[in-house]
């Protein structure tokens, strides 16, 4: 885990990156102690954007941290950009936009951040993904 930023590298044991998202119990080790996740649970909000205090100091601090680790974990760099987009555009529009961004242009199969090729048709996906624009 030498490529991770100090706060992550120094506090995490080597582990497979397996995470099903903030609202599940199957989390990446670094996310289990997330103050934002705990705050949302405590305030009983489904997502940060539904909190009257969004974007709070906790979110601002996390945005700065994500900026430092985006080269290693690019999906982290867009988490709050996605939340802002979701809040501005609405769930239906945002979901359709995400489906278009994460579908293979050749066969339409969905793919994930770290897939290098489509599991259905074998198309190379690295050039299809523009991580800076998600």
PyMOL commands that place a pseudoatom at each C-alpha (Angstrom):
pseudoatom trace, name=CA, resn=UNK, resi=1, chain=A, elem=C, hetatm=0, pos=[0.000, 0.000, 0.000]
pseudoatom trace, name=CA, resn=UNK, resi=2, chain=A, elem=C, hetatm=0, pos=[2.990, 2.215, -0.549]
pseudoatom trace, name=CA, resn=UNK, resi=3, chain=A, elem=C, hetatm=0, pos=[1.096, 4.405, -3.048]
pseudoatom trace, name=CA, resn=UNK, resi=4, chain=A, elem=C, hetatm=0, pos=[-1.544, 5.577, -0.587]
pseudoatom trace, name=CA, resn=UNK, resi=5, chain=A, elem=C, hetatm=0, pos=[-1.449, 8.935, 1.143]
pseudoatom trace, name=CA, resn=UNK, resi=6, chain=A, elem=C, hetatm=0, pos=[0.105, 8.959, 4.638]
pseudoatom trace, name=CA, resn=UNK, resi=7, chain=A, elem=C, hetatm=0, pos=[-3.157, 9.055, 6.642]
pseudoatom trace, name=CA, resn=UNK, resi=8, chain=A, elem=C, hetatm=0, pos=[-4.471, 6.013, 4.776]
pseudoatom trace, name=CA, resn=UNK, resi=9, chain=A, elem=C, hetatm=0, pos=[-1.179, 4.133, 4.496]
pseudoatom trace, name=CA, resn=UNK, resi=10, chain=A, elem=C, hetatm=0, pos=[-0.361, 4.623, 8.167]
pseudoatom trace, name=CA, resn=UNK, resi=11, chain=A, elem=C, hetatm=0, pos=[-3.743, 3.474, 9.488]
pseudoatom trace, name=CA, resn=UNK, resi=12, chain=A, elem=C, hetatm=0, pos=[-4.697, 0.568, 7.245]
pseudoatom trace, name=CA, resn=UNK, resi=13, chain=A, elem=C, hetatm=0, pos=[-3.599, -3.015, 7.176]
pseudoatom trace, name=CA, resn=UNK, resi=14, chain=A, elem=C, hetatm=0, pos=[-3.001, -4.513, 3.735]
pseudoatom trace, name=CA, resn=UNK, resi=15, chain=A, elem=C, hetatm=0, pos=[-6.359, -5.884, 2.583]
pseudoatom trace, name=CA, resn=UNK, resi=16, chain=A, elem=C, hetatm=0, pos=[-8.202, -6.570, -0.638]
pseudoatom trace, name=CA, resn=UNK, resi=17, chain=A, elem=C, hetatm=0, pos=[-10.160, -3.609, -1.927]
pseudoatom trace, name=CA, resn=UNK, resi=18, chain=A, elem=C, hetatm=0, pos=[-13.682, -4.938, -1.552]
pseudoatom trace, name=CA, resn=UNK, resi=19, chain=A, elem=C, hetatm=0, pos=[-16.389, -2.380, -0.958]
pseudoatom trace, name=CA, resn=UNK, resi=20, chain=A, elem=C, hetatm=0, pos=[-20.076, -2.390, -1.804]
pseudoatom trace, name=CA, resn=UNK, resi=21, chain=A, elem=C, hetatm=0, pos=[-20.650, 1.211, -0.818]
pseudoatom trace, name=CA, resn=UNK, resi=22, chain=A, elem=C, hetatm=0, pos=[-21.160, 3.426, 2.195]
pseudoatom trace, name=CA, resn=UNK, resi=23, chain=A, elem=C, hetatm=0, pos=[-24.588, 2.101, 3.116]
pseudoatom trace, name=CA, resn=UNK, resi=24, chain=A, elem=C, hetatm=0, pos=[-23.569, -1.536, 3.230]
pseudoatom trace, name=CA, resn=UNK, resi=25, chain=A, elem=C, hetatm=0, pos=[-21.723, -3.601, 5.815]
pseudoatom trace, name=CA, resn=UNK, resi=26, chain=A, elem=C, hetatm=0, pos=[-19.111, -4.773, 3.276]
pseudoatom trace, name=CA, resn=UNK, resi=27, chain=A, elem=C, hetatm=0, pos=[-16.708, -1.839, 3.319]
pseudoatom trace, name=CA, resn=UNK, resi=28, chain=A, elem=C, hetatm=0, pos=[-13.098, -1.165, 2.492]
pseudoatom trace, name=CA, resn=UNK, resi=29, chain=A, elem=C, hetatm=0, pos=[-11.196, -1.045, 5.784]
pseudoatom trace, name=CA, resn=UNK, resi=30, chain=A, elem=C, hetatm=0, pos=[-10.471, 2.667, 5.376]
pseudoatom trace, name=CA, resn=UNK, resi=31, chain=A, elem=C, hetatm=0, pos=[-14.175, 3.443, 5.087]
pseudoatom trace, name=CA, resn=UNK, resi=32, chain=A, elem=C, hetatm=0, pos=[-15.323, 1.623, 8.211]
pseudoatom trace, name=CA, resn=UNK, resi=33, chain=A, elem=C, hetatm=0, pos=[-14.232, 4.478, 10.443]
pseudoatom trace, name=CA, resn=UNK, resi=34, chain=A, elem=C, hetatm=0, pos=[-15.495, 7.203, 8.103]
pseudoatom trace, name=CA, resn=UNK, resi=35, chain=A, elem=C, hetatm=0, pos=[-16.803, 10.171, 10.064]
pseudoatom trace, name=CA, resn=UNK, resi=36, chain=A, elem=C, hetatm=0, pos=[-19.142, 11.144, 7.236]
pseudoatom trace, name=CA, resn=UNK, resi=37, chain=A, elem=C, hetatm=0, pos=[-20.729, 7.705, 7.162]
pseudoatom trace, name=CA, resn=UNK, resi=38, chain=A, elem=C, hetatm=0, pos=[-21.203, 7.808, 10.943]
pseudoatom trace, name=CA, resn=UNK, resi=39, chain=A, elem=C, hetatm=0, pos=[-22.600, 11.357, 10.779]
pseudoatom trace, name=CA, resn=UNK, resi=40, chain=A, elem=C, hetatm=0, pos=[-25.176, 10.416, 8.136]
pseudoatom trace, name=CA, resn=UNK, resi=41, chain=A, elem=C, hetatm=0, pos=[-26.244, 7.397, 10.183]
pseudoatom trace, name=CA, resn=UNK, resi=42, chain=A, elem=C, hetatm=0, pos=[-26.519, 9.509, 13.332]
pseudoatom trace, name=CA, resn=UNK, resi=43, chain=A, elem=C, hetatm=0, pos=[-28.577, 12.183, 11.574]
pseudoatom trace, name=CA, resn=UNK, resi=44, chain=A, elem=C, hetatm=0, pos=[-30.618, 9.496, 9.806]
pseudoatom trace, name=CA, resn=UNK, resi=45, chain=A, elem=C, hetatm=0, pos=[-30.083, 10.983, 6.357]
pseudoatom trace, name=CA, resn=UNK, resi=46, chain=A, elem=C, hetatm=0, pos=[-29.882, 8.761, 3.311]
pseudoatom trace, name=CA, resn=UNK, resi=47, chain=A, elem=C, hetatm=0, pos=[-27.060, 10.845, 1.813]
pseudoatom trace, name=CA, resn=UNK, resi=48, chain=A, elem=C, hetatm=0, pos=[-24.989, 13.888, 2.723]
pseudoatom trace, name=CA, resn=UNK, resi=49, chain=A, elem=C, hetatm=0, pos=[-26.757, 16.036, 0.160]
pseudoatom trace, name=CA, resn=UNK, resi=50, chain=A, elem=C, hetatm=0, pos=[-30.000, 15.614, 2.077]
pseudoatom trace, name=CA, resn=UNK, resi=51, chain=A, elem=C, hetatm=0, pos=[-28.488, 17.116, 5.217]
pseudoatom trace, name=CA, resn=UNK, resi=52, chain=A, elem=C, hetatm=0, pos=[-29.283, 20.768, 5.886]
pseudoatom trace, name=CA, resn=UNK, resi=53, chain=A, elem=C, hetatm=0, pos=[-25.608, 21.333, 6.747]
pseudoatom trace, name=CA, resn=UNK, resi=54, chain=A, elem=C, hetatm=0, pos=[-24.201, 20.014, 3.434]
pseudoatom trace, name=CA, resn=UNK, resi=55, chain=A, elem=C, hetatm=0, pos=[-21.416, 20.752, 2.605]
pseudoatom trace, name=CA, resn=UNK, resi=56, chain=A, elem=C, hetatm=0, pos=[-20.252, 20.776, 6.213]
pseudoatom trace, name=CA, resn=UNK, resi=57, chain=A, elem=C, hetatm=0, pos=[-16.727, 21.001, 7.622]
pseudoatom trace, name=CA, resn=UNK, resi=58, chain=A, elem=C, hetatm=0, pos=[-16.468, 17.199, 7.636]
pseudoatom trace, name=CA, resn=UNK, resi=59, chain=A, elem=C, hetatm=0, pos=[-17.224, 17.114, 3.907]
pseudoatom trace, name=CA, resn=UNK, resi=60, chain=A, elem=C, hetatm=0, pos=[-14.785, 19.953, 3.167]
pseudoatom trace, name=CA, resn=UNK, resi=61, chain=A, elem=C, hetatm=0, pos=[-12.011, 18.086, 4.982]
pseudoatom trace, name=CA, resn=UNK, resi=62, chain=A, elem=C, hetatm=0, pos=[-12.800, 14.891, 3.087]
pseudoatom trace, name=CA, resn=UNK, resi=63, chain=A, elem=C, hetatm=0, pos=[-12.724, 16.707, -0.258]
pseudoatom trace, name=CA, resn=UNK, resi=64, chain=A, elem=C, hetatm=0, pos=[-9.178, 17.893, 0.524]
pseudoatom trace, name=CA, resn=UNK, resi=65, chain=A, elem=C, hetatm=0, pos=[-8.126, 14.381, 1.520]
pseudoatom trace, name=CA, resn=UNK, resi=66, chain=A, elem=C, hetatm=0, pos=[-9.642, 12.906, -1.660]
pseudoatom trace, name=CA, resn=UNK, resi=67, chain=A, elem=C, hetatm=0, pos=[-7.669, 15.373, -3.732]
pseudoatom trace, name=CA, resn=UNK, resi=68, chain=A, elem=C, hetatm=0, pos=[-4.467, 13.923, -2.279]
pseudoatom trace, name=CA, resn=UNK, resi=69, chain=A, elem=C, hetatm=0, pos=[-5.338, 10.280, -3.042]
pseudoatom trace, name=CA, resn=UNK, resi=70, chain=A, elem=C, hetatm=0, pos=[-7.092, 10.623, -6.403]
pseudoatom trace, name=CA, resn=UNK, resi=71, chain=A, elem=C, hetatm=0, pos=[-4.123, 9.247, -8.354]
pseudoatom trace, name=CA, resn=UNK, resi=72, chain=A, elem=C, hetatm=0, pos=[-4.286, 5.972, -6.418]
pseudoatom trace, name=CA, resn=UNK, resi=73, chain=A, elem=C, hetatm=0, pos=[-8.076, 5.728, -5.976]
pseudoatom trace, name=CA, resn=UNK, resi=74, chain=A, elem=C, hetatm=0, pos=[-9.614, 7.861, -8.751]
pseudoatom trace, name=CA, resn=UNK, resi=75, chain=A, elem=C, hetatm=0, pos=[-13.186, 7.019, -7.777]
pseudoatom trace, name=CA, resn=UNK, resi=76, chain=A, elem=C, hetatm=0, pos=[-12.642, 8.940, -4.530]
pseudoatom trace, name=CA, resn=UNK, resi=77, chain=A, elem=C, hetatm=0, pos=[-11.925, 12.177, -6.355]
pseudoatom trace, name=CA, resn=UNK, resi=78, chain=A, elem=C, hetatm=0, pos=[-15.430, 12.377, -7.782]
pseudoatom trace, name=CA, resn=UNK, resi=79, chain=A, elem=C, hetatm=0, pos=[-17.572, 11.256, -4.861]
pseudoatom trace, name=CA, resn=UNK, resi=80, chain=A, elem=C, hetatm=0, pos=[-18.618, 14.753, -3.856]
pseudoatom trace, name=CA, resn=UNK, resi=81, chain=A, elem=C, hetatm=0, pos=[-18.788, 15.957, -7.451]
pseudoatom trace, name=CA, resn=UNK, resi=82, chain=A, elem=C, hetatm=0, pos=[-21.295, 13.155, -7.972]
pseudoatom trace, name=CA, resn=UNK, resi=83, chain=A, elem=C, hetatm=0, pos=[-23.266, 14.216, -4.888]
pseudoatom trace, name=CA, resn=UNK, resi=84, chain=A, elem=C, hetatm=0, pos=[-23.406, 17.817, -6.118]
pseudoatom trace, name=CA, resn=UNK, resi=85, chain=A, elem=C, hetatm=0, pos=[-24.516, 16.668, -9.565]
pseudoatom trace, name=CA, resn=UNK, resi=86, chain=A, elem=C, hetatm=0, pos=[-27.156, 14.408, -8.030]
pseudoatom trace, name=CA, resn=UNK, resi=87, chain=A, elem=C, hetatm=0, pos=[-28.491, 17.267, -5.932]
pseudoatom trace, name=CA, resn=UNK, resi=88, chain=A, elem=C, hetatm=0, pos=[-28.599, 19.683, -8.893]
pseudoatom trace, name=CA, resn=UNK, resi=89, chain=A, elem=C, hetatm=0, pos=[-29.948, 17.337, -11.576]
pseudoatom trace, name=CA, resn=UNK, resi=90, chain=A, elem=C, hetatm=0, pos=[-32.106, 14.942, -9.616]
pseudoatom trace, name=CA, resn=UNK, resi=91, chain=A, elem=C, hetatm=0, pos=[-31.874, 11.201, -9.184]
pseudoatom trace, name=CA, resn=UNK, resi=92, chain=A, elem=C, hetatm=0, pos=[-33.466, 10.128, -12.490]
pseudoatom trace, name=CA, resn=UNK, resi=93, chain=A, elem=C, hetatm=0, pos=[-31.216, 12.280, -14.669]
pseudoatom trace, name=CA, resn=UNK, resi=94, chain=A, elem=C, hetatm=0, pos=[-28.107, 11.395, -12.698]
pseudoatom trace, name=CA, resn=UNK, resi=95, chain=A, elem=C, hetatm=0, pos=[-28.794, 7.637, -12.871]
pseudoatom trace, name=CA, resn=UNK, resi=96, chain=A, elem=C, hetatm=0, pos=[-29.310, 7.797, -16.649]
pseudoatom trace, name=CA, resn=UNK, resi=97, chain=A, elem=C, hetatm=0, pos=[-26.100, 9.800, -17.015]
pseudoatom trace, name=CA, resn=UNK, resi=98, chain=A, elem=C, hetatm=0, pos=[-24.196, 7.220, -14.938]
pseudoatom trace, name=CA, resn=UNK, resi=99, chain=A, elem=C, hetatm=0, pos=[-25.638, 4.339, -16.959]
pseudoatom trace, name=CA, resn=UNK, resi=100, chain=A, elem=C, hetatm=0, pos=[-24.408, 5.985, -20.157]
pseudoatom trace, name=CA, resn=UNK, resi=101, chain=A, elem=C, hetatm=0, pos=[-20.956, 6.653, -18.724]
pseudoatom trace, name=CA, resn=UNK, resi=102, chain=A, elem=C, hetatm=0, pos=[-20.509, 3.142, -17.400]
pseudoatom trace, name=CA, resn=UNK, resi=103, chain=A, elem=C, hetatm=0, pos=[-21.835, 1.093, -20.333]
pseudoatom trace, name=CA, resn=UNK, resi=104, chain=A, elem=C, hetatm=0, pos=[-19.567, -0.491, -22.926]
pseudoatom trace, name=CA, resn=UNK, resi=105, chain=A, elem=C, hetatm=0, pos=[-19.946, 1.463, -26.186]
pseudoatom trace, name=CA, resn=UNK, resi=106, chain=A, elem=C, hetatm=0, pos=[-19.799, -1.766, -28.192]
pseudoatom trace, name=CA, resn=UNK, resi=107, chain=A, elem=C, hetatm=0, pos=[-22.182, -4.111, -26.370]
pseudoatom trace, name=CA, resn=UNK, resi=108, chain=A, elem=C, hetatm=0, pos=[-23.855, -2.000, -23.667]
pseudoatom trace, name=CA, resn=UNK, resi=109, chain=A, elem=C, hetatm=0, pos=[-22.656, -4.153, -20.748]
pseudoatom trace, name=CA, resn=UNK, resi=110, chain=A, elem=C, hetatm=0, pos=[-22.032, -2.247, -17.530]
pseudoatom trace, name=CA, resn=UNK, resi=111, chain=A, elem=C, hetatm=0, pos=[-18.459, -1.899, -16.313]
pseudoatom trace, name=CA, resn=UNK, resi=112, chain=A, elem=C, hetatm=0, pos=[-16.737, -0.597, -13.174]
pseudoatom trace, name=CA, resn=UNK, resi=113, chain=A, elem=C, hetatm=0, pos=[-13.951, 1.861, -12.368]
pseudoatom trace, name=CA, resn=UNK, resi=114, chain=A, elem=C, hetatm=0, pos=[-11.129, -0.601, -12.392]
pseudoatom trace, name=CA, resn=UNK, resi=115, chain=A, elem=C, hetatm=0, pos=[-12.082, -2.945, -15.235]
pseudoatom trace, name=CA, resn=UNK, resi=116, chain=A, elem=C, hetatm=0, pos=[-9.604, -2.879, -18.092]
pseudoatom trace, name=CA, resn=UNK, resi=117, chain=A, elem=C, hetatm=0, pos=[-11.835, -4.660, -20.568]
pseudoatom trace, name=CA, resn=UNK, resi=118, chain=A, elem=C, hetatm=0, pos=[-15.503, -5.451, -21.012]
pseudoatom trace, name=CA, resn=UNK, resi=119, chain=A, elem=C, hetatm=0, pos=[-16.401, -8.803, -19.490]
pseudoatom trace, name=CA, resn=UNK, resi=120, chain=A, elem=C, hetatm=0, pos=[-19.034, -9.385, -22.149]
pseudoatom trace, name=CA, resn=UNK, resi=121, chain=A, elem=C, hetatm=0, pos=[-17.360, -8.468, -25.449]
pseudoatom trace, name=CA, resn=UNK, resi=122, chain=A, elem=C, hetatm=0, pos=[-13.705, -7.985, -24.478]
pseudoatom trace, name=CA, resn=UNK, resi=123, chain=A, elem=C, hetatm=0, pos=[-13.444, -4.357, -25.614]
pseudoatom trace, name=CA, resn=UNK, resi=124, chain=A, elem=C, hetatm=0, pos=[-10.568, -2.386, -24.091]
pseudoatom trace, name=CA, resn=UNK, resi=125, chain=A, elem=C, hetatm=0, pos=[-12.084, 0.146, -21.666]
pseudoatom trace, name=CA, resn=UNK, resi=126, chain=A, elem=C, hetatm=0, pos=[-9.141, 2.235, -20.446]
pseudoatom trace, name=CA, resn=UNK, resi=127, chain=A, elem=C, hetatm=0, pos=[-9.505, 4.716, -23.317]
pseudoatom trace, name=CA, resn=UNK, resi=128, chain=A, elem=C, hetatm=0, pos=[-13.304, 4.857, -22.867]
pseudoatom trace, name=CA, resn=UNK, resi=129, chain=A, elem=C, hetatm=0, pos=[-13.105, 6.013, -19.261]
pseudoatom trace, name=CA, resn=UNK, resi=130, chain=A, elem=C, hetatm=0, pos=[-12.392, 9.664, -18.520]
pseudoatom trace, name=CA, resn=UNK, resi=131, chain=A, elem=C, hetatm=0, pos=[-11.937, 9.578, -14.744]
pseudoatom trace, name=CA, resn=UNK, resi=132, chain=A, elem=C, hetatm=0, pos=[-11.503, 13.330, -14.580]
pseudoatom trace, name=CA, resn=UNK, resi=133, chain=A, elem=C, hetatm=0, pos=[-15.000, 13.816, -15.949]
pseudoatom trace, name=CA, resn=UNK, resi=134, chain=A, elem=C, hetatm=0, pos=[-16.949, 11.597, -13.572]
for i in range(1, 134): cmd.bond("trace and resi %d" % i, "trace and resi %d" % (i + 1))
show_as sticks, trace
zoom trace
